[in-house]
Amino acid sequence: MSADSPAVHNSLHVSIVVPVYNEASLLVDMAEELAPHLDDFVGRGRWQFVLVDNGSTDGSAAVCAEIVRRWPGSVLVELDKPDYGEALCQGLAHAAGPWGFIINVDFWDAPFMRWCFRTRGVYDLVVGSKRADVSLNQQQNYRKLLSWGLNTILQAVFGFVGSDTHGLKFLYLPVMRPIFRQCVMRRGQFDTEFTLRAARAQLWIAEVPVPIVELRRARNLMLHKVIRNFVDIRRLHRVLRDVPIKAATRYHRWSREDVENLDGAQTALLIEMGRVHRDSTIPIDSALNENRDAAGSFDRKRGSAGRS
């Protein structure tokens, strides 16, 4: 591990958490393509990569070390064996910024990330869903079937209202860290658990469609993934059965058009309400009572967004 604890960078806004497992051939291209976008909408020197080498055997750790050298403030965490959930957990623990993205080396989306950063302060967790818009999903049919089956189980067993719990995410880390500490799942269900816990804790959550194109073949056979998911879901059910649902779920859904229309009136309204939502000195209810026009606009906006 290159650092025993998260470095403190007062100027850092965003940490980009990237689990890495035998990605040597893709890592440099990912970093070079993504970095200019981050420099543009976050600001040069105000973001970091948090690369978690997840037991790689192909030299990925050396490539990660080079990326950390090229982008100062970035961090390399090295784990002894492959475990996607543990990689996410450790990466988030080493994130120095108040805001964090979770991406994969071969799965990230600049418009999604730009929209999330522009609207930061509105949501505690934004899920980039590969299932929310079928026109954007270019996975093989069996991968789509597996995702549909897993999410159907989550809806039936846990009352989940969204369409996806895996993949891209944007998180407000000061609020999410207590949730992470409660999680016991690892492997492929760590992010599922913290998403379900966040919903039950009545945090503000949004779902945004993201495109996905497979750049490589699946590493695991479908049967193996089905069996593993079945075992993990049974355990997750035992873990969450005593976790109460505190109140009505705060879950908004947005379209791809909303994401790409970043300078529209809806985004401006989101940003304004985010300031109210995050201001710890002004209770939201009081702020809305003092500004009835803003409250009316916010209620109309929530209705159009499709709050569940």
Secondary structure, DSSP 8 states (H G I E B T S, - for coil): ---SS----TT--EEEEEEESS-HHHHHHHHHHHHHHHIIIIITTSEEEEEEEES-SSSHHHHHHHHHHHSTT-EEEEESS--HHHHHHHHHHT--SSEEEE-BTTB--HHHHHHHHHTTTS-SEEEEESSS-GGGB-S-HHHHHHHHHHHHHHHHHH---SS--SS-EEEEHHHHHHHHHH----GGGHHHHHHHHHHHTT-EEEEEE--B---S--SS-HHHHHHHHHHHHHHHHHHHTTS---SS-EEEE--HHHHH-TTSHHHHHHHHHHHHHH-TTS-HHHHHHH-HHHHHHHHHHHHHHT--
